[in-house]
Amino acid sequence: MESVFEHKPVLLTEVLENLEIREDGLYVDGTLGGGGHSEEIAKRLGENGKLYCIDRDPDALQAAGKRLERFGEKVVLIRGNYSDVKEALRSRTDRDADGILLDLGVSSFQLDTPLRGFTYRDEEAPLDMRMDPSQSLTAEEVVNTYSFEELRDILRDYGEERFAPSIAREIVKAREEAPIRTAGQLVELIREAMPEKELRKKGHPAKQAFQALRIEVNGELDGLERFLDDVMDILAPGGKLLIITFHSLEDRIVKKKMKEWENPCTCPKSFPVCVCGKKSLGKMRPSKPIIAGNEELSLNLRSKSAKLRVFKKECTA
């Protein structure tokens, strides 16, 4: 049966409140997914408003395009990586964005479609994990060709997996006999690499390892860094940047960058006044991440780990 690209937008109320959408504003949804956030943004735009929607997954663009087609020319779909947002926007308009949104979670469609290879719950699912099906690198290639050291480091650094060395060792040993092709094969190797006590704990034992492989396959952290390096150049004074993260690696990168924008001064603390000349670009508002409330948590389990951080660029004179 063909899967349907559905999207329950996480923290939707909080996103709309913090974007402070103007009818004539220009907005960017850098991670379109199923189009849930974009649909609600587009509803609030007037005749002169504009929304640019970016996604590298052609399935997302096709499905969300149908969802958004009633908004006509107000909504522009772009196939690409959000990390190239500056180029994508500049090639289409000379206006800066009044609001930019990233929802860094994997879509429900990607998780629930076994052939996309993101899930560890379907034994026959291939080890794919590509958000852009046209790219060459897959999780199967990573698992079967990366060295022990590379696998160990990916599992440790991207999955924060305590048993990274033993899992990497099991993978390397197993692939000497035959290639590892399916999620079920990999899950079994992960189980074998873990002590029995760990396997009795709550949660799936392969969750962190699969996260690590997905991040590696899609270059997610590098892409986020590139985005953060460019995004202030296309955000209008008074504009808002909203980023929803789902694991601590992403959240740390976002928090660190926003703090740098807020206080970029590199002068020693002993200096009575700033002499480096670096000026604040704005503020995190609020200063703490926004998380889902009890009602949303009861309706959408995937909101449990979501954190929304908001940065408002200062108006210039």
Secondary structure in CASP SS format (residue, H / E / C, confidence):
PFRMAT SS
TARGET T0000
AUTHOR 0000-0000-0000
METHOD secondary structure of the structure
MODEL  1
M C 1.00
E C 1.00
S C 1.00
V C 1.00
F C 1.00
E C 1.00
H C 1.00
K C 1.00
P C 1.00
V C 1.00
L C 1.00
L H 1.00
T H 1.00
E H 1.00
V H 1.00
L H 1.00
E H 1.00
N H 1.00
L H 1.00
E C 1.00
I C 1.00
R C 1.00
E C 1.00
D C 1.00
G C 1.00
L E 1.00
Y E 1.00
V E 1.00
D E 1.00
G C 1.00
T C 1.00
L C 1.00
G C 1.00
G C 1.00
G C 1.00
G H 1.00
H H 1.00
S H 1.00
E H 1.00
E H 1.00
I H 1.00
A H 1.00
K H 1.00
R C 1.00
L C 1.00
G C 1.00
E C 1.00
N C 1.00
G C 1.00
K E 1.00
L E 1.00
Y E 1.00
C E 1.00
I E 1.00
D E 1.00
R C 1.00
D C 1.00
P H 1.00
D H 1.00
A H 1.00
L H 1.00
Q H 1.00
A H 1.00
A H 1.00
G H 1.00
K H 1.00
R H 1.00
L H 1.00
E H 1.00
R H 1.00
F H 1.00
G H 1.00
E H 1.00
K H 1.00
V E 1.00
V E 1.00
L E 1.00
I E 1.00
R E 1.00
G C 1.00
N C 1.00
Y H 1.00
S H 1.00
D H 1.00
V H 1.00
K H 1.00
E H 1.00
A H 1.00
L H 1.00
R H 1.00
S C 1.00
R C 1.00
T C 1.00
D C 1.00
R C 1.00
D C 1.00
A E 1.00
D E 1.00
G E 1.00
I E 1.00
L E 1.00
L E 1.00
D E 1.00
L C 1.00
G C 1.00
V C 1.00
S C 1.00
S H 1.00
F H 1.00
Q H 1.00
L H 1.00
D H 1.00
T C 1.00
P H 1.00
L H 1.00
R H 1.00
G C 1.00
F C 1.00
T C 1.00
Y C 1.00
R C 1.00
D C 1.00
E C 1.00
E C 1.00
A C 1.00
P E 1.00
L C 1.00
D C 1.00
M C 1.00
R C 1.00
M C 1.00
D C 1.00
P C 1.00
S C 1.00
Q C 1.00
S C 1.00
L C 1.00
T C 1.00
A H 1.00
E H 1.00
E H 1.00
V H 1.00
V H 1.00
N H 1.00
T H 1.00
Y C 1.00
S C 1.00
F H 1.00
E H 1.00
E H 1.00
L H 1.00
R H 1.00
D H 1.00
I H 1.00
L H 1.00
R H 1.00
D H 1.00
Y H 1.00
G H 1.00
E C 1.00
E C 1.00
R C 1.00
F C 1.00
A H 1.00
P H 1.00
S H 1.00
I H 1.00
A H 1.00
R H 1.00
E H 1.00
I H 1.00
V H 1.00
K H 1.00
A H 1.00
R H 1.00
E C 1.00
E C 1.00
A C 1.00
P C 1.00
I C 1.00
R C 1.00
T E 1.00
A H 1.00
G H 1.00
Q H 1.00
L H 1.00
V H 1.00
E H 1.00
L H 1.00
I H 1.00
R H 1.00
E H 1.00
A H 1.00
M C 1.00
P C 1.00
E H 1.00
K H 1.00
E H 1.00
L H 1.00
R C 1.00
K C 1.00
K C 1.00
G C 1.00
H C 1.00
P C 1.00
A C 1.00
K H 1.00
Q H 1.00
A H 1.00
F H 1.00
Q H 1.00
A H 1.00
L H 1.00
R H 1.00
I H 1.00
E H 1.00
V H 1.00
N H 1.00
G C 1.00
E H 1.00
L H 1.00
D H 1.00
G H 1.00
L H 1.00
E H 1.00
R H 1.00
F H 1.00
L H 1.00
D H 1.00
D H 1.00
V H 1.00
M H 1.00
D H 1.00
I C 1.00
L E 1.00
A E 1.00
P E 1.00
G E 1.00
G E 1.00
K E 1.00
L E 1.00
L E 1.00
I E 1.00
I E 1.00
T E 1.00
F C 1.00
H C 1.00
S H 1.00
L H 1.00
E H 1.00
D H 1.00
R H 1.00
I H 1.00
V H 1.00
K H 1.00
K H 1.00
K H 1.00
M H 1.00
K H 1.00
E H 1.00
W H 1.00
E H 1.00
N C 1.00
P C 1.00
C C 1.00
T C 1.00
C C 1.00
P C 1.00
K C 1.00
S C 1.00
F C 1.00
P C 1.00
V C 1.00
C C 1.00
V C 1.00
C C 1.00
G C 1.00
K C 1.00
K C 1.00
S C 1.00
L C 1.00
G E 1.00
K E 1.00
M E 1.00
R C 1.00
P C 1.00
S C 1.00
K C 1.00
P C 1.00
I E 1.00
I C 1.00
A C 1.00
G C 1.00
N H 1.00
E H 1.00
E H 1.00
L H 1.00
S H 1.00
L H 1.00
N C 1.00
L H 1.00
R H 1.00
S H 1.00
K C 1.00
S C 1.00
A C 1.00
K E 1.00
L E 1.00
R E 1.00
V E 1.00
F E 1.00
K E 1.00
K E 1.00
E C 1.00
C C 1.00
T C 1.00
A C 1.00
END
